[in-house]
Amino acid sequence: MLADMAQARVGTSGWRYPPWRRTFYPEGLAQRRELEHLSRCVDTIEINGSFYSLQRPENYRAWAAETPDDFVFAVKGGRFITHLKQLRDVEQPVANFFASGVLGLGPKLGPFLWQLPPRLRFDAARIAEFLSLLPHTTTEAAALAARHDERLDGRALTETDADRPLRHALEVRHESFRDPAFPALLREHGVALVLADSAGTWPVFEEVTADFVYVRLHGQDELYASGYTPAALDAWAERVQAWRDDGMDAYVYFDNDMKVHAPYDAIALAERLCQEAQG
């Protein structure tokens, strides 16, 4: 029964890309309706704006309102935490991040993606300290959000509409993370190790460390630019279906946005998975 319950969601990393206009997005579609349009073609999207700056509760609420009832967002953790602070002394920034409005997504709040910079090497103590900060329920997230500092006074969301589980995934880009201690830490905290395909730019980590799988497809042959061939999509569909058969939810995001491949590849992979499930 567990395998029957497992879900596979496929989408894109972000939705606001000028090259998509008048190509994927129809001629004349208002920019404010781009999320509405894409969310009728895929069932999940990564929110990228949260990586670059703290968003506001009204943004998250608006995004939730513009998408279908069964839609799910992944939320990318802030680069201030991952890239500037490099996970050092980040208890306050993490509290501010969770106070910035993510709970406004309500039942559409999916996994959090924490992407580390390529220069960051594995440091077991630093990783363990960061993982220990992450909330695993919306109630825990609300309590953490309540510890925000004065910068979010008057613009924080520190309440949840229901107690739901939260998931986290960590994307690493340095070979030093092949240390066996790293996946052991992720398993201890129930955090998924991102499987990222980056056209050979960064190392590929394939260990399953949680009860779900998080995949990012950055481009088959050229980072962010190239699309995936039908054969490659077939192979990814088989892998995702195998995880689903093993009872693990899977989240797959195409990040090959530069030449407008991402939305078409996401739709094509989702169609293959639908056929797999029916067959």
C-alpha positions as CSV (number, residue, x, y, z in Angstrom):
1,M,0.0,0.0,0.0
2,L,2.9,2.4,0.8
3,A,4.0,2.4,-2.9
4,D,0.5,3.2,-4.0
5,M,0.6,6.3,-1.7
6,A,3.9,7.6,-3.0
7,Q,3.7,10.7,-5.2
8,A,5.9,11.9,-8.0
9,R,5.8,15.7,-8.7
10,V,7.6,17.3,-11.6
11,G,8.1,21.0,-12.2
12,T,10.5,23.8,-12.8
13,S,12.9,25.9,-10.8
14,G,11.1,29.3,-10.8
15,W,8.7,30.7,-13.4
16,R,9.7,34.3,-14.1
17,Y,12.0,34.1,-17.1
18,P,11.9,36.7,-20.0
19,P,12.9,34.1,-22.6
20,W,9.8,32.1,-21.8
21,R,7.5,35.0,-22.8
22,R,5.9,34.6,-26.2
23,T,7.5,31.1,-26.4
24,F,6.2,28.9,-23.5
25,Y,3.9,31.7,-22.2
26,P,1.3,32.7,-24.8
27,E,1.5,36.0,-26.6
28,G,-0.3,38.6,-24.6
29,L,-0.3,36.8,-21.3
30,A,0.2,39.3,-18.5
31,Q,3.4,38.7,-16.5
32,R,1.3,38.6,-13.3
33,R,-0.5,35.5,-14.7
34,E,2.6,33.5,-15.5
35,L,2.5,31.4,-12.3
36,E,-1.2,30.8,-12.9
37,H,-0.4,29.5,-16.4
38,L,2.6,27.3,-15.5
39,S,0.9,25.8,-12.4
40,R,-1.8,24.4,-14.8
41,C,0.9,22.5,-16.7
42,V,3.0,21.2,-13.8
43,D,2.1,20.3,-10.2
44,T,5.1,21.8,-8.4
45,I,7.5,24.7,-8.7
46,E,10.6,25.8,-6.8
47,I,10.3,29.3,-5.4
48,N,13.6,31.0,-6.3
49,G,13.0,34.5,-5.0
50,S,13.4,33.3,-1.5
51,F,17.0,32.5,-2.2
52,Y,17.9,36.0,-3.2
53,S,16.0,37.9,-0.5
54,L,13.5,37.5,2.3
55,Q,10.0,37.6,0.8
56,R,6.9,38.8,2.5
57,P,3.8,36.9,3.8
58,E,1.6,38.6,1.2
59,N,3.8,37.2,-1.6
60,Y,3.5,33.6,-0.3
61,R,-0.3,34.0,0.2
62,A,-0.7,35.3,-3.3
63,W,1.3,32.5,-4.9
64,A,-0.8,30.0,-3.0
65,A,-4.0,31.7,-4.2
66,E,-2.9,31.6,-7.8
67,T,-2.3,27.9,-8.0
68,P,-4.6,24.8,-8.0
69,D,-5.7,23.1,-4.9
70,D,-3.4,20.1,-5.3
71,F,-0.3,22.2,-6.1
72,V,2.9,22.1,-4.0
73,F,5.8,24.6,-3.8
74,A,9.4,23.9,-2.9
75,V,11.0,26.8,-1.2
76,K,14.7,27.6,-1.7
77,G,16.5,28.6,1.5
78,G,18.2,32.0,1.5
79,R,21.7,32.5,0.1
80,F,22.5,34.7,3.1
81,I,22.4,31.5,5.1
82,T,24.0,29.1,2.6
83,H,26.4,31.3,0.6
84,L,27.3,34.4,2.6
85,K,27.3,33.0,6.1
86,Q,28.1,29.5,4.7
87,L,26.0,27.9,7.6
88,R,28.1,29.6,10.3
89,D,26.2,31.2,13.2
90,V,22.9,31.1,11.3
91,E,20.3,30.5,14.1
92,Q,19.0,34.1,13.8
93,P,19.0,34.2,9.9
94,V,17.2,30.8,9.9
95,A,14.5,32.2,12.3
96,N,14.1,35.2,10.1
97,F,13.8,33.1,7.0
98,F,10.9,31.1,8.5
99,A,9.3,34.3,9.8
100,S,9.3,35.8,6.3
101,G,6.1,34.2,5.2
102,V,6.7,30.7,4.1
103,L,3.9,29.4,6.4
104,G,1.5,31.5,4.3
105,L,1.6,28.8,1.6
106,G,-0.5,26.6,4.0
107,P,-1.1,23.1,2.6
108,K,0.9,24.0,-0.5
109,L,4.1,24.2,1.4
110,G,6.4,21.4,0.2
111,P,10.1,20.7,0.8
112,F,12.8,23.2,1.5
113,L,15.8,23.2,-0.7
114,W,19.1,24.3,0.8
115,Q,21.8,24.7,-1.9
116,L,25.4,25.0,-0.8
117,P,28.0,26.9,-2.8
118,P,30.6,24.9,-4.8
119,R,33.5,26.2,-2.6
120,L,32.0,24.9,0.6
121,R,33.7,21.8,1.9
122,F,32.2,19.2,4.2
123,D,32.6,20.1,7.8
124,A,30.7,17.6,10.0
125,A,30.3,19.9,13.0
126,R,29.0,22.8,10.8
127,I,26.6,20.6,8.9
128,A,25.3,18.9,12.1
129,E,24.7,22.3,13.8
130,F,22.8,23.6,10.7
131,L,20.6,20.4,10.4
132,S,19.7,20.6,14.1
133,L,18.2,24.1,13.4
134,L,15.7,22.9,10.8
135,P,12.1,22.5,11.9
136,H,10.3,19.3,10.9
137,T,6.7,20.5,11.4
138,T,4.9,23.7,10.7
139,T,4.4,24.1,14.5
140,E,8.1,23.9,15.0
141,A,8.6,26.4,12.1
142,A,6.2,28.8,13.7
143,A,7.9,28.6,17.1
144,L,11.3,29.3,15.3
145,A,9.8,32.1,13.3
146,A,8.6,33.8,16.5
147,R,12.3,34.3,17.4
148,H,12.9,36.6,14.5
149,D,14.8,39.8,15.1
150,E,13.7,43.5,14.8
151,R,14.3,43.5,11.0
152,L,11.0,41.5,10.5
153,D,8.9,43.5,13.0
154,G,5.6,44.2,11.5
155,R,6.1,41.9,8.5
156,A,6.6,38.5,10.1
157,L,4.3,35.5,9.9
158,T,4.7,33.3,13.0
159,E,1.6,31.2,13.0
160,T,0.5,28.1,11.1
161,D,-3.0,27.2,10.1
162,A,-2.4,23.5,10.9
163,D,0.4,21.2,12.2
164,R,1.9,19.5,9.1
165,P,5.3,17.7,8.6
166,L,8.0,19.6,6.8
167,R,10.8,18.2,4.6
168,H,14.3,19.4,3.8
169,A,16.7,18.6,1.0
170,L,20.4,19.6,0.8
171,E,22.2,20.2,-2.5
172,V,26.0,20.0,-2.2
173,R,28.6,20.7,-4.9
174,H,32.0,19.7,-3.5
175,E,33.7,16.3,-3.7
176,S,34.5,16.4,0.0
177,F,30.9,15.6,0.8
178,R,31.6,12.0,-0.3
179,D,32.7,11.4,3.3
180,P,30.5,8.6,4.7
181,A,29.8,10.8,7.7
182,F,27.8,13.2,5.5
183,P,24.9,10.9,4.4
184,A,24.9,9.5,8.0
185,L,24.2,13.0,9.3
186,L,21.4,13.5,6.7
187,R,19.8,10.2,7.7
188,E,20.0,11.1,11.4
189,H,18.0,14.3,10.7
190,G,15.7,12.9,7.9
191,V,17.1,15.3,5.3
192,A,17.3,14.3,1.6
193,L,20.5,14.5,-0.4
194,V,19.7,16.2,-3.6
195,L,20.5,14.2,-6.8
196,A,21.6,17.0,-9.2
197,D,22.4,16.5,-12.8
198,S,24.6,19.4,-13.9
199,A,26.2,18.3,-17.2
200,G,29.3,17.3,-15.3
201,T,29.9,20.7,-13.7
202,W,29.5,19.4,-10.1
203,P,29.7,15.9,-8.6
204,V,26.6,13.7,-8.5
205,F,25.5,12.3,-5.2
206,E,22.9,9.5,-5.5
207,E,22.5,8.2,-1.9
208,V,18.9,8.1,-0.6
209,T,19.0,9.6,2.9
210,A,15.3,10.3,3.6
211,D,11.8,9.0,2.9
212,F,11.6,11.1,-0.2
213,V,13.9,11.9,-3.2
214,Y,14.7,15.4,-4.5
215,V,16.1,15.7,-8.0
216,R,17.4,18.9,-9.8
217,L,18.0,18.6,-13.5
218,H,20.3,21.5,-14.6
219,G,20.9,20.5,-18.2
220,Q,21.9,17.3,-20.0
221,D,24.9,18.5,-21.9
222,E,25.2,22.3,-21.1
223,L,24.5,23.7,-17.7
224,Y,21.2,25.6,-17.5
225,A,20.9,25.6,-21.3
226,S,20.5,22.2,-22.9
227,G,17.3,20.2,-23.0
228,Y,16.9,16.4,-22.2
229,T,16.5,14.0,-25.1
230,P,13.5,11.6,-25.2
231,A,15.8,8.8,-24.2
232,A,17.1,10.7,-21.2
233,L,13.6,11.5,-20.1
234,D,12.6,7.9,-20.5
235,A,15.5,7.0,-18.2
236,W,14.6,9.6,-15.6
237,A,11.0,8.4,-15.7
238,E,12.1,4.8,-15.0
239,R,14.2,6.0,-12.0
240,V,11.4,8.1,-10.6
241,Q,8.9,5.3,-11.0
242,A,11.3,2.9,-9.2
243,W,11.5,5.3,-6.2
244,R,7.7,5.6,-6.2
245,D,7.4,1.8,-6.3
246,D,9.6,1.7,-3.2
247,G,7.2,4.0,-1.4
248,M,9.2,7.2,-1.7
249,D,7.8,10.5,-2.8
250,A,9.8,12.2,-5.5
251,Y,10.2,15.9,-6.4
252,V,11.9,16.6,-9.7
253,Y,12.7,20.2,-10.9
254,F,14.1,21.2,-14.2
255,D,16.5,24.1,-14.0
256,N,17.5,24.3,-17.7
257,D,15.7,27.5,-18.1
258,M,18.0,29.6,-20.4
259,K,16.7,28.3,-23.7
260,V,13.1,27.5,-22.5
261,H,13.7,23.8,-22.2
262,A,12.6,23.5,-18.5
263,P,8.8,23.7,-18.8
264,Y,8.6,21.5,-21.9
265,D,11.0,18.9,-20.3
266,A,8.9,19.0,-17.1
267,I,5.7,18.4,-18.9
268,A,7.2,15.6,-21.0
269,L,8.6,13.8,-17.9
270,A,5.3,14.1,-16.1
271,E,3.5,12.6,-19.1
272,R,5.9,9.6,-19.0
273,L,5.3,9.1,-15.3
274,C,1.5,9.2,-15.9
275,Q,1.9,6.5,-18.5
276,E,4.1,4.5,-16.2
277,A,1.5,4.7,-13.4
278,Q,-1.3,3.6,-15.7
279,G,0.7,0.8,-17.3
